[in-house]
Amino acid sequence: MAKIVWSAHKLKYFQQCPRKYYYKYEKKPRLEEIIPPHFARGIFLHKWVTKFYKSDGTLKYKSAKAFANSIKGPWRRIVKQGKIQGQKIEKWEWENTPYIIEAQMIRILKTIYNFYEKQIPPLLKEQRLKTELELEGRIFYLTGQLDEVRVDNGFIIRDHKTKGKIPKDSVLNFDIQFTFYPLLLASAIKSGSLDSLVLKVPEILKEKLELALEKMQGKSLLEIAKSIKLEYHPLSRGKVIPVKTRTPKDFYDLFNDLAEAEDEIEQYKAIDVWPRKKFSCGECFFSDTCNEDFKEGRKKIKMQGELFGGFSKPIKIKEKEKTFRIRFPRKKKKKA
């Protein structure tokens, strides 16, 4: 089976609808994604929050007004180009929509400034991490981009969200992003790769980082992962919401889900049929393409459950940490 590098978003796509996953990650050539304006706003705000501090951890802007107004030029260039990070933005509903969004972001950035002004800087910002984990003889490849990693009496992962509405605890407790991220950070700590990512640590963080790493010494991967605190940060609210730390069972459940998804993907590829789940069609970027394909191949493509009677069982994972280890990439031999 081909290697799949899993992210939380990739697994969410597959669980929402296998056909949606196919259009996003498997179809060649890749389809152009056209994102709605509020998605563009979210991408922009995530990037701009990283510009709050200088490299030495001090504030980059003298006031909330200066920080908020700094977006005007960059945002208007994006509006003119009609793209953000290579993704095309959907046509604006009204001529003044970009300026309404700009005003919204200015209000949010003032809130962010007032919230962050008295906090210590993060250890990492918008940091992509990768790892390979082996469990019961099966290898899983994981990746993810962590919005913020903070260090204060231990490690903290803070995830930014641009939605104003705060999800219920029952939703946050099962959000797979908050299960992926501790595993990625724990792998970086356990393997020592975190050291290379934090070479230029602000002075204010050096002692805190040393103490946090000292606490992690001798601990297993899962012990480190379950000790990492989690925070949900609705950017417009000026506060963070603590999220339940993950348990070994949460991590084992995630790997069962990954194993099951990989088995299903292998079967879909073998027969070149990707079923769709209609309940997620309303929020799908690929609905037009999907509907056209569905009409053309109506006899071949049926709804999930009609075409498949079942799938191979997921791997059985024994809840013993000794079966769980990080796979370290082999070092390349230097040419003589």
N, C-alpha and C positions, 0 to 999 in steps of 0.2 A: 504494500500500500504506500502511496506517495506520502511524503512527510507533510504534515499540516502544522503550521505555526499558529497556535491559538491565542487570541486575545479575548477579553471579556465581550467586546462588541461582536466579534466573529461568532462566538457561541450564542449570543443573544439573537443574532440574525438567523442562525440555523434553527434555533428553537422556535422563533416566531414563524418561520416559513422556509422549508428547504429550497424552494424556487427563488426566494429572495436572496438566500445565501449564494445560490448558483450564479445569479446575475451580478452579484457584488464581487465574488471571489473566484469563480471558476470559468465563466464564459470568456472566450477569446474570439475576436478582440474585445477588450473591456468596454462596457457601456459607459457613456458619459453620464455622470450623476448631476442632476440639476437640483440644487438645494433651496429650500424656502428661505426668505429673508431672516426669520428668527433663528435659523441654524447658523447663518452667516454672523449674526450678532453674537451667538454663543462662542463660535470659533474665535472671533475678534477679541471678546472680553477675556477668554482664557489666556490668550497671548499677551494682552495688555497688562494683566495682573502681574506677570513676571517682570515687568519694567518698573515696579514700585521701588525696589531697592537697587543701590549701586553694588558693585562686586564686593566691597568691603562691609556690606550689611547696613550702611547708613541710608537714610531716605534720599531718593533721587529728586523729589519735588518738594518745594517749600510749603505748599498748601494744597488742600483738597481741590480748590478751583484750578490751580495750575496742572495738577495731575489729570483732572477730568477734561480740561480743554485741550490737552496734548493729543487727543485722539482725532481732532477735527481733520487735519491734513491727511493722515494715513487712511482714515475711514472714507473720505471723499474720493481718494484715489482708487480705492477698492470699488466704490459705487460706479465710478467712471469706467473702470475696466470690466465690471460685471463678473468678477471672479475673486475668490479668496482661497488661498493655498491650492490653486489649480482646479478648484471646483467652481462650476458655473452657478451663478445665482439666478434664481427664478425671476421672471419679469416682475418689477415692482407693481403692486396693485394700483397705487396712485403715484402721481409725480412727486409728491412731498413725503412719501413713505420713508425713503432713506434718512430724511431729516427728522422725522418722528423717532426713528430708531436711534439716531444720533443723540437726540435729547434724552431718550430713555437711558442710554449708556452713560451719558454725562451724570445723570442722577445716581446711577448705580456706582460709578467710579468715585463719586464724592462719599458715598456710604462706605465703600471699600477703604478709602483713605482714612476716614475717621476710625474705622475698626482696626486697621493694621498699624496706625501711627505709633501706638505704644507697645506693639508686640516685637519680640525678637525676630530676626529674619529667618526664613526657612533654610534648611540644609541643602535641599535640592528643589529645583523648579522645572516643571515640564520635562521630566527626565524619563527617557525610554529605557526600560530594563528588559533583559532576556534571560531565560534559563532553560535548562534541559533537566527533567526529573524522571527518574526511573522508579516504577512501582510494579511489583509482582512481574518483573521481566518485561514490562511494557514501557516504552519511552514516550514522554509527552514534552512537547516544545511550547513554551509559554512566552508571551511578550505583553507589554503594556506600557502606557505612558502615564506616569504618576504626576498629578498636578503639583503637589507639594509634599515634601518629606520634612518634617520638623523633628527637633530633638530637644526634649525637656523632660528630664526624669524618665527616659526611655524614648523610643521612636514613635512618631505619630504620622499617619498618612491622612492628608486633608484633600478631599475631592471637591472641586468647585462645580457648582451647578448654576445655570442662568435662569432656571425655572423659579418663579416666585413661590409656588405652592410647595410646601414641605411634605414629602411622602410620610405615610404612617410607619410606625416602627416595624409593623409586620412586613412591609415592603422592603425597608432598608435592611432588615435582619436576613433577608434572603437574596439581596442584590449580589449577583456574582462578581461585580467589580470589586466589592469589598472582600471577596474571597480570593480573587486573583492577586490583588495588589500586595497583601501581606506575604504571600508565597514568593513573589518576585523580590521584594525587599529583603526577606529572610534569606533567600538564596544569595543575594549580593553581600549580605553581612557574613554569612557562613563561609562563602567562597573567598572572601577578602577583596572582591572586586569593588566593593563600596569605597575602599581606600583610594582607588584611582579616580573615582568620581568626585571626591571632595578634597582635592589637593589644595585648593585655595579656600580654606574655611575661615570665615570672619572670626576675629579674635574672641568675640563674645560667645561663640559656639564651641571653641576648641575644648574647653574643660567639660562642657556638657556632653560632647561627642565621645570623649575619652571615657567618661563614666558610663555612658550608655553601652559602648562596645565592651567595656569590662564586665558589665552585667550579662552580656550574651556569651561570654567565653564558656566553653564546655557544654553549652546547650545544644540539643538536637535541632534540626531544621524546623520541625513542627512546634517545638517549645518556643523558638524565636518568633515564629509566625503568629502564634496565639497570644504573645505578649505585646504585639504591636497595636497601639491604640488607633482608632478610626474616627474620622470626623467628616460629616457632610456639611458643606459650606454653601448655602444659598446666597449668592453674591449680593443680591438686592436687600438682604435682611440685616446685614451687619452683625451676624452671630454665627456660631457653628453648632451643629447638632451632633452630640456623641452617638456613635453607632456601636452596636454590640460587637465586641471582639470575637473573632472566629475561633472555633474549636476544632480539634482533629477530625471530628465527625463531619464538619462542614467541608473540610479539605478532601476527605475521602468521598463525600457525596459529589463534589465537583469533578473528581477524576472518574467516577462512575458515569457522570453525564458526558464527559469528554470521550470516554471509551465507547459509549453507546452512539454518540454522534459520529465518530470515526467509522464504526461498523455500518451505520446507515449510509453514510456518504459513499463508502466503498460499493455498496449494493446499487445505489443510484447511478454511479459512474458505469458500473458493469452493464446496465440495461439502458443507459442514456435517457433516463426519465427522472425528472425532479418534481415531485408533487408539491402542490401549494395548499396553504391553509387560508381560507377565505377571510377569516376574522381579522387578519392583519393587513388586508388589501388597502384599506383606507389611508394608512400611514406609510405606504410603500412608494419609493421613488421610481420603481420600475413597473408600476401598474399598467401603463399603456403598452409597453413591450410585452409584458406578461399576457395581457388580454389578446394581443395579436397572435402570439405563439400558441395560446390556448385554442384559439379558433382554428388555426392551421393544423394543429396536431390533436384535435379533439378526441380522435379514436385512440391515440397513443397515450395521451396524458390524462389521467383521471385524478380525482381527489385522493389524498392520503387516506388509507383505510380501505378504499375500494380496490386499489391495485395491489396493495401489499397485505398479506395476511399476518405478517409479524416480522421481527428482526432478530438477529442473533443476540443472545443474552449478553449484557455488559460483563466485563471481567469482575470477578469476585475479589474484593480487596480486603485482606485481613488487617484488622486494626492493630498492627504491630509496627512501631516506628522503625524497627530494624530492617523492614522490607522497603523502606523509603529512603532514597539517597539522591544527591545531586550528581549529575554527570558533568564532569569537567572536560571541556574541549581539549583534545590532544594538542600539545605544542608542536608547531611545525619545525622540523629540523632545518638548521641553517645550512645553506649551500657552502661547500668548501671553497 
